[in-house]
Amino acid sequence: MSRAAVVGAALATLAVTACGNRAATNPVPATSVPAAEMRVLAASTIPYLPSTTTVLTTTELGKDAPIPGLAGKIASWGYLDGRERTFQGESRRLTTVISRSLVFRSATGARRYVAFVRAHATQYFGVATGVGSLTSEGRTGWVFSPPPCACHLANPVLVGVLDDGSNVVWLDINGPKATRALLVQLLAQSASAPATVAG
């Protein structure tokens, strides 16, 4: 199963569906500020879940799907920097939320990345993943609905991937209350998030 497939029903690199846990890697020190502008959800957005912020390199992004040369492709599109804030814990609402901000050298690079994820949805999220168009705060992209895992009481998973100029916004939600409406609501909050993020 691909790294992304385990995250949102698949994105093991990122998260956990009801089936597993994600180990935080590359933690961002609380005093650091990324060189590139980032728009991940504020830690206070989901106060009932603890969060951790990590750096996303092309190497890390290359683990999202079993596609040869993926890290190199992302680098060729002008990837500069990225952050991922993962919220995870026990809750009757959401159990895992993964907010990513990926900054490219140009809007063209960001669009290429989003289009690539759409074209390779099976590799990223698994066979039988549902795909639909998505808009939020003037940004366009896709919503992916990975198939549920075989775990007992598996929760819904939804992943939104949007391009926002030279920035890509990626939001993965998993939990009993995960719905498209909630995904759109949280994406709207990421649009107004501060343009920098510390741990």
N, C-alpha and C positions, 0 to 999 in steps of 0.2 A: 504494500500500500504506500502511496506517495506521502511525502512529508506533509504536503498541503492537505492531502486527503485525510490525514488523521487530525488535522486542525479543526476543520469545521465539518466534522464527520470525517474530518480530514484536515488537518494542518498540524501534524504532530509537532512540527517546528514551532508552531505558534500556539497551539492551544490544546484544548482538550475537549473532546466531546464528552458525552456521559461515560465514555469508555476509558479515559486515561488522564494523565497529568503531563503538563509541560514543564520542563526544568528551565528556569530562567538562565540565560547565558548573556555574556557581554553587558552586565549591568552598567547603567550610567550613574556616575557619582552624583550625589545631590547638588554638588557645587558646579557641575559642568553645564555648559550651554552649547548646543550643537552649532557648528559653523553655518549650516544651511538652515533655512527657516522650516519649522515643523508645525504641523497642525494635528496633533493627536488629542483625544479626549482628555480633559482635565481629570486629575485623580478624584476630584470632588464630584464628578458627573455621576458616578455610581458608588455612592458612599458605603453601601452595604457589602462591597467586595474589596479586598486589599488589592493593590496594584504594584506592578514592577515595570520599569522602563528599560529597554535594551536597545543597543545599536544594531542596525541592519546593514551589513556589508553585502556586496555582490555575492560573496561566498555563501552567506546565510540565505539570501534570496534564491540562490541556485539550488538549494535543498528543498524548495517548495514543491517541486514536481520532478518526476524521473525523466527529464528531457536532456539529452546530451548537449553539453556546451551552454546550458542555460545561463550560468553566471556570466559567461563571455558575451552572450546576446544582450543581457541587461546592461553590461558595461558599454557595449557598442551603441546603445541608445542614449548614452550620456548621463548615466546614473551618477549622482553626486553624493548623496547621503540619505539616511533614513533612520527613523525611530519606530519602535513598537511598544505600546503600553498594553500590558496584559492584566486584566482584572480576573481574579479567579477565587472561588470559594463556594461554600454551601449556601443555597438560597432557593426559595420557591419562585423566584422571578427569573433571574439570569444567573448562570453558574460560571460562564466564561465569556468575556468580551475582549476582543483583540482589536486595538485601534492602531493603524499604521499610517505613517506619513512618509512618502517616498519622493525625494526631490531630484528632478532631472535637469539637465542643462537647458532644455527647451521644452515647449509645449508639445512639439512633435515627438520627442522621446517619451513623454508621459503617455501620449495617445497610443504610441506603438506598444508600450507595455500593457495598457488596458486591453487593447485589441488582441494581443498575444494571449493573455489570460483567457479571454473569451474564446479564442480559437482552440485553446487547449484545456477546456474545462474538465474533460475527462481525466487528463493527467494531473491536474491540480486538485480536483475534488472527488473524483471517483466516477465510475460508470453510473449512468442513469441520473446524473445531476441535472436538475431543472435550471433553466436559464431564462431570464426575462430582462427587458430594458429597464433602466432606472434613472431617475433624475432627482436632484436635490440641490436647492439653492443655486440653480443655474448650471450645476455640474451634471455631466452625463456619463453613463456607464452601464453596468450590468449588476443584476442580483443573481446569485447562485444558491441553489437549494440542494446541498449534497444529500444523498440517501442516508437515512438513519443507520447507525451502527447496529450490530446484533445484540447490544447490551440490553439488559432488563430495564424497562422504563426509559429507553433512549429519548432524549429531548430533541426538539427541532433545532436545526442549525441554518442560519442564513448568512451569506457573505455578500457585502456590497463593495464594488470596486469602481471608483469614479476618477475621471481626470479633471483636474482643477488648474488649468494653466500648465505650468511646469511641475506641478505637484500631483501625485496620485494619492487618493484617500482610499484606504482599505479598512473595512469594518466587518468583523466576524462576531456574531452573537449566538449564544447557545444557552438553552435553559427552558424551563416549562413555559415561560411567557414570551419566548422569542417569536416575533411576528414581523411581517414586512413593515407594518405601520410603525412598530417600535424601532426597527432598523432605520427607517427614514427619519424618524424623530432624532435619533442619536447622530445620524449623519449631519443633520442640520446643526446640531450643537458643535460638531467638529469643524464646521465652516466658520463658526465664530470663536473658535479656540484661539488662545494666544499664539502668536507666530513663532514662539520659541518654547522649548520644553526642557525642563531639568528633571532629574530623577524623581 
